[in-house]
Amino acid sequence: MGADQFTLAGDIDEKLFENIASVNQRFGHGITCRHEQSPMKMLRQVAKSDDELRPLIIHLTMYGEPFKPTIAKLPKNRPVLVVVGGAKVPAELFSISDYNIAVGNQPHSEVAALALFLDCWTEGAGFERQYQNPQLIISPSKSGKDVKEV
């Protein structure tokens, strides 16, 4: 949908990484994955960087600025580092993020929040994205599966 890298914070989940590697192998390389033992340390380093092309830190939350108007004003010439956390994100995250964007003002799915953000930020371009070296290609179909082996 538009993400190039996925970083998992907290407990490492080898099965998750294996599943993503399997999807990449079958459908084409779409995303790289890594584990970050100290996510707040990494975010602080990004936030303090003087590099004018450093990633913008985007925090998707239920507290924050209005969703669509805020995404519309994000600069497109800079990479983004999107943080999607659960109920226990440190309060510091709100102050070091460049944008705290409200995905609705009630509890929501973190996966759905990320999908909504990527779709809105890329203006739907994620649906047209083609991945390199797929073994399988799925074509849209009104009635059933249309899967071709490459």
FIMILO-289785 format. One record per residue (C-alpha): residue number from 1; residue in three letters; x, z, y. Coordinates in nm, 3 decimals. Example, Ala and Ser with C-alpha at 12.3 -4.5 7.8 and 13.67 -1.06 7.14 Angstrom:
% residues 2
@seq=1; type=Ala; xx=1.230; zz=0.780; yy=-0.450 $
@seq=2; type=Ser; xx=1.367; zz=0.714; yy=-0.106 $
***
This chain:
% residues 150
@seq=1; type=Met; xx=0.000; zz=0.000; yy=0.000 $
@seq=2; type=Gly; xx=0.294; zz=0.000; yy=0.233 $
@seq=3; type=Ala; xx=0.518; zz=0.291; yy=0.138 $
@seq=4; type=Asp; xx=0.877; zz=0.215; yy=0.038 $
@seq=5; type=Gln; xx=0.982; zz=0.563; yy=-0.070 $
@seq=6; type=Phe; xx=0.813; zz=0.868; yy=-0.216 $
@seq=7; type=Thr; xx=0.972; zz=1.212; yy=-0.187 $
@seq=8; type=Leu; xx=0.838; zz=1.499; yy=-0.393 $
@seq=9; type=Ala; xx=0.901; zz=1.848; yy=-0.258 $
@seq=10; type=Gly; xx=0.878; zz=2.169; yy=-0.453 $
@seq=11; type=Asp; xx=0.883; zz=2.176; yy=-0.831 $
@seq=12; type=Ile; xx=1.031; zz=1.864; yy=-0.986 $
@seq=13; type=Asp; xx=0.791; zz=1.667; yy=-1.206 $
@seq=14; type=Glu; xx=0.988; zz=1.440; yy=-1.439 $
@seq=15; type=Lys; xx=0.668; zz=1.296; yy=-1.591 $
@seq=16; type=Leu; xx=0.555; zz=1.179; yy=-1.246 $
@seq=17; type=Phe; xx=0.887; zz=1.001; yy=-1.189 $
@seq=18; type=Glu; xx=0.867; zz=0.843; yy=-1.536 $
@seq=19; type=Asn; xx=0.514; zz=0.717; yy=-1.464 $
@seq=20; type=Ile; xx=0.617; zz=0.565; yy=-1.131 $
@seq=21; type=Ala; xx=0.920; zz=0.398; yy=-1.294 $
@seq=22; type=Ser; xx=0.688; zz=0.252; yy=-1.559 $
@seq=23; type=Val; xx=0.450; zz=0.115; yy=-1.296 $
@seq=24; type=Asn; xx=0.745; zz=-0.033; yy=-1.103 $
@seq=25; type=Gln; xx=0.871; zz=-0.202; yy=-1.420 $
@seq=26; type=Arg; xx=0.535; zz=-0.351; yy=-1.517 $
@seq=27; type=Phe; xx=0.397; zz=-0.448; yy=-1.176 $
@seq=28; type=Gly; xx=0.715; zz=-0.505; yy=-0.976 $
@seq=29; type=His; xx=0.938; zz=-0.270; yy=-0.785 $
@seq=30; type=Gly; xx=0.725; zz=-0.123; yy=-0.509 $
@seq=31; type=Ile; xx=0.856; zz=0.224; yy=-0.437 $
@seq=32; type=Thr; xx=1.163; zz=0.439; yy=-0.487 $
@seq=33; type=Cys; xx=1.125; zz=0.807; yy=-0.569 $
@seq=34; type=Arg; xx=1.333; zz=1.114; yy=-0.509 $
@seq=35; type=His; xx=1.303; zz=1.491; yy=-0.523 $
@seq=36; type=Glu; xx=1.380; zz=1.706; yy=-0.217 $
@seq=37; type=Gln; xx=1.465; zz=2.066; yy=-0.293 $
@seq=38; type=Ser; xx=1.458; zz=2.173; yy=0.075 $
@seq=39; type=Pro; xx=1.195; zz=1.961; yy=0.252 $
@seq=40; type=Met; xx=1.183; zz=2.166; yy=0.572 $
@seq=41; type=Lys; xx=1.561; zz=2.147; yy=0.609 $
@seq=42; type=Met; xx=1.545; zz=1.768; yy=0.570 $
@seq=43; type=Leu; xx=1.256; zz=1.744; yy=0.819 $
@seq=44; type=Arg; xx=1.444; zz=1.959; yy=1.073 $
@seq=45; type=Gln; xx=1.745; zz=1.728; yy=1.045 $
@seq=46; type=Val; xx=1.527; zz=1.422; yy=1.105 $
@seq=47; type=Ala; xx=1.348; zz=1.588; yy=1.398 $
@seq=48; type=Lys; xx=1.677; zz=1.688; yy=1.566 $
@seq=49; type=Ser; xx=1.838; zz=1.345; yy=1.532 $
@seq=50; type=Asp; xx=1.930; zz=1.173; yy=1.858 $
@seq=51; type=Asp; xx=1.895; zz=0.830; yy=1.697 $
@seq=52; type=Glu; xx=1.623; zz=0.646; yy=1.888 $
@seq=53; type=Leu; xx=1.531; zz=0.464; yy=1.567 $
@seq=54; type=Arg; xx=1.494; zz=0.780; yy=1.359 $
@seq=55; type=Pro; xx=1.170; zz=0.796; yy=1.163 $
@seq=56; type=Leu; xx=0.870; zz=0.941; yy=1.340 $
@seq=57; type=Ile; xx=0.747; zz=1.246; yy=1.154 $
@seq=58; type=Ile; xx=0.375; zz=1.202; yy=1.092 $
@seq=59; type=His; xx=0.193; zz=1.506; yy=0.955 $
@seq=60; type=Leu; xx=-0.147; zz=1.430; yy=0.800 $
@seq=61; type=Thr; xx=-0.363; zz=1.739; yy=0.821 $
@seq=62; type=Met; xx=-0.719; zz=1.848; yy=0.895 $
@seq=63; type=Tyr; xx=-0.595; zz=1.993; yy=1.224 $
@seq=64; type=Gly; xx=-0.456; zz=1.752; yy=1.477 $
@seq=65; type=Glu; xx=-0.518; zz=1.455; yy=1.698 $
@seq=66; type=Pro; xx=-0.803; zz=1.210; yy=1.624 $
@seq=67; type=Phe; xx=-0.719; zz=0.977; yy=1.335 $
@seq=68; type=Lys; xx=-0.776; zz=0.617; yy=1.447 $
@seq=69; type=Pro; xx=-0.686; zz=0.648; yy=1.818 $
@seq=70; type=Thr; xx=-0.362; zz=0.829; yy=1.733 $
@seq=71; type=Ile; xx=-0.257; zz=0.580; yy=1.467 $
@seq=72; type=Ala; xx=-0.331; zz=0.295; yy=1.709 $
@seq=73; type=Lys; xx=-0.076; zz=0.430; yy=1.955 $
@seq=74; type=Leu; xx=0.206; zz=0.476; yy=1.701 $
@seq=75; type=Pro; xx=0.503; zz=0.246; yy=1.771 $
@seq=76; type=Lys; xx=0.539; zz=-0.021; yy=1.503 $
@seq=77; type=Asn; xx=0.911; zz=-0.074; yy=1.563 $
@seq=78; type=Arg; xx=1.010; zz=0.260; yy=1.408 $
@seq=79; type=Pro; xx=0.998; zz=0.382; yy=1.052 $
@seq=80; type=Val; xx=0.765; zz=0.667; yy=0.973 $
@seq=81; type=Leu; xx=0.812; zz=0.969; yy=0.751 $
@seq=82; type=Val; xx=0.465; zz=1.080; yy=0.647 $
@seq=83; type=Val; xx=0.415; zz=1.440; yy=0.538 $
@seq=84; type=Val; xx=0.107; zz=1.523; yy=0.336 $
@seq=85; type=Gly; xx=0.090; zz=1.887; yy=0.243 $
@seq=86; type=Gly; xx=-0.158; zz=2.125; yy=0.094 $
@seq=87; type=Ala; xx=-0.289; zz=2.456; yy=0.220 $
@seq=88; type=Lys; xx=0.053; zz=2.620; yy=0.227 $
@seq=89; type=Val; xx=0.252; zz=2.397; yy=0.463 $
@seq=90; type=Pro; xx=0.476; zz=2.603; yy=0.692 $
@seq=91; type=Ala; xx=0.341; zz=2.646; yy=1.046 $
@seq=92; type=Glu; xx=0.674; zz=2.507; yy=1.171 $
@seq=93; type=Leu; xx=0.572; zz=2.164; yy=1.042 $
@seq=94; type=Phe; xx=0.319; zz=2.136; yy=1.325 $
@seq=95; type=Ser; xx=0.590; zz=2.186; yy=1.588 $
@seq=96; type=Ile; xx=0.859; zz=1.958; yy=1.442 $
@seq=97; type=Ser; xx=0.621; zz=1.669; yy=1.368 $
@seq=98; type=Asp; xx=0.601; zz=1.394; yy=1.625 $
@seq=99; type=Tyr; xx=0.232; zz=1.355; yy=1.546 $
@seq=100; type=Asn; xx=-0.016; zz=1.584; yy=1.371 $
@seq=101; type=Ile; xx=-0.299; zz=1.353; yy=1.276 $
@seq=102; type=Ala; xx=-0.636; zz=1.486; yy=1.164 $
@seq=103; type=Val; xx=-0.776; zz=1.309; yy=0.861 $
@seq=104; type=Gly; xx=-1.121; zz=1.447; yy=0.920 $
@seq=105; type=Asn; xx=-1.159; zz=1.809; yy=1.021 $
@seq=106; type=Gln; xx=-1.237; zz=1.950; yy=0.680 $
@seq=107; type=Pro; xx=-1.052; zz=1.981; yy=0.349 $
@seq=108; type=His; xx=-0.959; zz=1.647; yy=0.195 $
@seq=109; type=Ser; xx=-0.755; zz=1.489; yy=-0.080 $
@seq=110; type=Glu; xx=-0.389; zz=1.447; yy=0.011 $
@seq=111; type=Val; xx=-0.375; zz=1.119; yy=-0.184 $
@seq=112; type=Ala; xx=-0.682; zz=0.987; yy=0.000 $
@seq=113; type=Ala; xx=-0.533; zz=1.094; yy=0.334 $
@seq=114; type=Leu; xx=-0.215; zz=0.899; yy=0.263 $
@seq=115; type=Ala; xx=-0.410; zz=0.591; yy=0.149 $
@seq=116; type=Leu; xx=-0.626; zz=0.599; yy=0.462 $
@seq=117; type=Phe; xx=-0.321; zz=0.637; yy=0.685 $
@seq=118; type=Leu; xx=-0.129; zz=0.351; yy=0.520 $
@seq=119; type=Asp; xx=-0.431; zz=0.121; yy=0.536 $
@seq=120; type=Cys; xx=-0.497; zz=0.197; yy=0.902 $
@seq=121; type=Trp; xx=-0.130; zz=0.187; yy=1.008 $
@seq=122; type=Thr; xx=-0.060; zz=-0.144; yy=0.830 $
@seq=123; type=Glu; xx=-0.398; zz=-0.286; yy=0.936 $
@seq=124; type=Gly; xx=-0.479; zz=-0.362; yy=0.573 $
@seq=125; type=Ala; xx=-0.155; zz=-0.554; yy=0.507 $
@seq=126; type=Gly; xx=-0.079; zz=-0.331; yy=0.209 $
@seq=127; type=Phe; xx=-0.342; zz=-0.516; yy=0.008 $
@seq=128; type=Glu; xx=-0.148; zz=-0.840; yy=0.050 $
@seq=129; type=Arg; xx=0.190; zz=-0.695; yy=-0.044 $
@seq=130; type=Gln; xx=0.371; zz=-0.868; yy=-0.330 $
@seq=131; type=Tyr; xx=0.629; zz=-0.680; yy=-0.536 $
@seq=132; type=Gln; xx=0.948; zz=-0.826; yy=-0.679 $
@seq=133; type=Asn; xx=0.996; zz=-0.908; yy=-1.048 $
@seq=134; type=Pro; xx=0.659; zz=-0.807; yy=-1.195 $
@seq=135; type=Gln; xx=0.590; zz=-0.836; yy=-1.566 $
@seq=136; type=Leu; xx=0.215; zz=-0.832; yy=-1.502 $
@seq=137; type=Ile; xx=0.006; zz=-0.976; yy=-1.220 $
@seq=138; type=Ile; xx=-0.353; zz=-0.869; yy=-1.162 $
@seq=139; type=Ser; xx=-0.583; zz=-1.116; yy=-0.990 $
@seq=140; type=Pro; xx=-0.911; zz=-1.016; yy=-0.826 $
@seq=141; type=Ser; xx=-1.211; zz=-1.075; yy=-1.051 $
@seq=142; type=Lys; xx=-1.582; zz=-1.015; yy=-1.006 $
@seq=143; type=Ser; xx=-1.638; zz=-0.939; yy=-1.372 $
@seq=144; type=Gly; xx=-1.357; zz=-0.782; yy=-1.568 $
@seq=145; type=Lys; xx=-0.983; zz=-0.777; yy=-1.592 $
@seq=146; type=Asp; xx=-0.770; zz=-1.076; yy=-1.498 $
@seq=147; type=Val; xx=-0.415; zz=-0.983; yy=-1.598 $
@seq=148; type=Lys; xx=-0.140; zz=-1.237; yy=-1.647 $
@seq=149; type=Glu; xx=0.199; zz=-1.179; yy=-1.808 $
@seq=150; type=Val; xx=0.487; zz=-1.332; yy=-1.614 $
***
